[in-house]
Amino acid sequence: MMTSSIRVGIAQINVALTQIDTNFIKHQQFIKEAQQDKCELLLFPELSLTGYQVAHHTPHIAMPVTDERLIRLAQIAPSMCVVVGFVEYAGPGEYYNAMAHLHHGEVKKIHRKLNLPTYGGLNEGKWFHQGQQLTHTNIKPNWHSSTLICADLWNPALVHCAFLKRPEIMLAPINSASNIVSDVFSNEKNWLTNIEFYSMTYGTPLMMANRFGPENDAHFWGGSRILNSRGEVIVQAEDKETYISCTLELNDIATARFDLPTIRDANSALIKQLLNV
């Protein structure tokens, strides 16, 4: 049976740095709010359970994928796919900036951040290991998502490879703070250019979930939004902690991709040949 629509939502929250139990309670609250809205896919920001500037705290706040807190979040609304950010413990000294896809009461998939920024006020390469795989998740019949975490979206080759998986939705959990790259690089303006371009080019709805509020000397500017398959804003969060949602239609994606068949005409064989030169 063709499932022609899906209800999706974003939890734009602020996060208490390294206070996992406090953040866990907030996650519970937003999952329950989304459940009342009949949301089928709920996205939290990058590192939503831990905060961003974890630095030397990394080993102490890392969790294995079997951590009971992840399981408990998965069990609140089993039919909903909930995507949360955390520091993954993968082995002694091996930690990842990761997103857990929680569905049917368990951890279904993990996406590990691929592109770790080490410029401006960003030092993730000092804290985390680098992911090596793209993540493609089945949400329900005819609806799949791919996930790129924050700086993953600033490596065009990674973005291209992710969209070639033909997801119906691209998930973009981020931690974007004002002036964190430089005083003249506008995160607020340039993030919108980035996501609108990719969403329009590949004919794919995109969900960008950012934080809102302070952490140490940083201010996370929010701006979470959901774009349709033509790169147009459907719904945008106000400057506060909030939940936003909308319904996406499969037919809209089909029409956009017929009009601009970027994925169909990607010519991957030629691209591979050019990269090998």
N, C-alpha and C positions, 0 to 999 in steps of 0.2 A: 504494500500500500504506500503511495506517495505521501510523504509528510511534507506539506508545502510551506509550513511556517514554523517559527520557533520564537519563544519568548526569552529574551536575554537581558541581563542586568549587570551593573557595575557597582561595587561598594567602594566609594571614595572615602577613605578613612585616614585619620592620623594614627601614628603608631608610637608607642612608648619604647624607646631604645632599649633593647635586651630584655624587656619585661614580657616574656612570652605568655605567662598566665594572664596578665592584664589584657594583652592583645587577643588572647584566645577567647575571653569573654565577649569582647567586641565582635569578633568573628561570629560567634554564636548568635548574637543579636541581629546582625545583618543577614545571616543565612535565614533566620526565622522571618524577617521582614520580606525577603525575596520569596520565600515559600508562600507567604500570604498573597503575593502578587502573581503566583503561578509561574514563577521564573523557572526556566529549564536549564539555563547556563548562567552562572554567577562568577564574575571575575573580580578578584582582589588585586591590589597593586603588588609590585615587586617587593620581596622581603616583608610581606605584610605581617608576619608573626614575630619579626625580630627587630625591625627598624633597619636603617641603611648603614650608618657609620659604625659597623660592628668591630672593625679593626682587631685588636688583640683579644676581644671577647669571643671571636669566632669559634674556637674549640669548645667553649663553655655553653654556647647556645645552639650548637649544631644538633640535629635530630636525625636518627635513621628513618627510613620510610615506614618502618613498623611502629613508630612512636604512637602511643595510645591517644595522644591529643589529635593527631591527624585522623585516626580512626573515628574518634568521637565526633569530630566535625563532619566526617563523611556520613555518619549515621543520623544526623539531625534531619536531613531531607534527602533520603537515599535516591529518589528519582531525579534529583537535580544534580547536574555536573557542577561542582564547586572547585574553582581553581585558586589556590592560595600560595603565597610566597614564603619560603623558609630557607634556612641554611641546612643543607643536607650533609649528614655524616655518612661517608661512603667507606671509610676505613681509617686506620690510625694516620692522622695528619692529612687526610684527604677530605676537603670540604667544597661544596658547590653552592653557588647562588642558584636556587631551583624553584620551580613552580610544581606543586603537587596537584594532579587532577583527581578529585575525589568523586566517586560515583558508585551507586549501588552499595553503599556502606563500606567501601574500601578504597585504598589508593590504587587507581587504575594506571596512571602514567606519571612520569617525572620528566620535566624538561629542565636540563642544566644549561645555564647561560653560556653561550658560545663565544661571545666577544666581550672580553673583560677590559673596561676602559682604565687607562693609567695616565690621564691627562687632566689639566686643570685641577679641580679639587677631588678628582676621582682616583681611587687607589685600589680597585678591586683585584688587580693582578697580584697584589701583595697578600691578599687574604684567601682567595679561592682558586681551586683548580678550574681548568677550562673544559666546558662540555664539548662533546665530539659528534653529537647526533641531533638531527631535527626530530620534532615530536608531532605526530599526527594522531588526533584523538577522535574516536567515534562518540558522538553525543547522543544521537538517536538516528533512526533510518533517514538517509539522504542528507544528514547534517554532520559534518566533520569540521574540526578546527586544527589549525597549526598555531604554535606558540613561538613568539620571539620576545625575549626579555630586553627591554630598554636598548642598550647599545648594540644588541643584535641587529636592530633596525637601521643602524648607521653603517653597516657593512653591506653594500648593495648586492654583492654576490650571494651572501647568506639569504637575503630577502628574496632574491630571484629563485634560489633553490627551494625555499619554503613555499612560495606560491606555486611552483611547478607541481607540488603535491595535490593541487586543486582543492584546497580547503574551501568550504562554504563560508567560513568565518576565520579571520586572522585575529588572534589574541595578542595584545601588546601591553602587558603589565610593565609599568615603569616607575622609577623614583627620580623625578626631575625637579631639581631645586633651582631657584632663580640665581643666575650668575655663577653657577657651579663650574661651568666650562671656562668662561672668562667674562670680563666686564662688558665686552662688546658682542659676545655671542648670545643672542636672545633665545633661551630655551622655549619660552612661551610662544614666540613666533615661529621658530624653526621646526619645532615638533609638529606644528600644524601643517606646515609645508610638506614635511616628510610623510606623514600618514595620509594626507589627502592625495598626494601624488601616487603612492603605492596602491591605495584602495581603488582609485580611479583607473590606474594603468592595468591592474590585474582583475578588475571587475569583481572585487571581493569586499564584503562588509568587514569593517575593522573596529575592534573594541580597544580603546586606549584607557587604561586605568592608572591614574596617578594618585599620589597622596595629597592631602591638604593639611598644612600646619607646620610648626617648627620642629627642628631636631638639632640640638646643639646650636651652631651658628648658621644653620641652613634653614631656608623657608621653602617648603614644597608647595607649588603654586596651584595644584589641582588641575582643573581644565579637563577632567575625564569626559570622554564623549564616545558616542557610537556613530559610525559613518555607514552609509548605505553603499551599494556596489558601484556607485558613481563618484565616490569620494565626498559626498555631501553629508553634512551633520544632521542626524535625525534627532538626537537629544544630547544635551550638554549639562554637566553638573555646575551648580552654583559654587561660590567660593566658601565652602564649608564641608564638614563631613555630611555625606548624603548618599542615598541610593537612587540610581537612575535606571530606567528600563525602556524597552521598546520591543516590537515584534518585527522580525525579519521575514521576508517572503522569498522563496526559492525562485519564483518566476522572475523577480527583479534581477537576480543574479544571472539567470539564463539570458535575459534580454541585454544586459550590460555586456556580457561576454560575447554575444553574437555581434553587437555593434563594434566592439573593440576586442578582437580575438588575440590578445597578447599571449595568453597561455598556449593557445592552439598553434600560433606561429613562432614559438620561442626558438625553434631551430637549434636544439640542444647539441646536436652532432657538430654543427659548425662552431658553436661556442666552445665546446670541448677541444676541438681542433685548434682554435685560436689560442686557448689557454696553454696548450702544450707546445706552442712555438717558442 
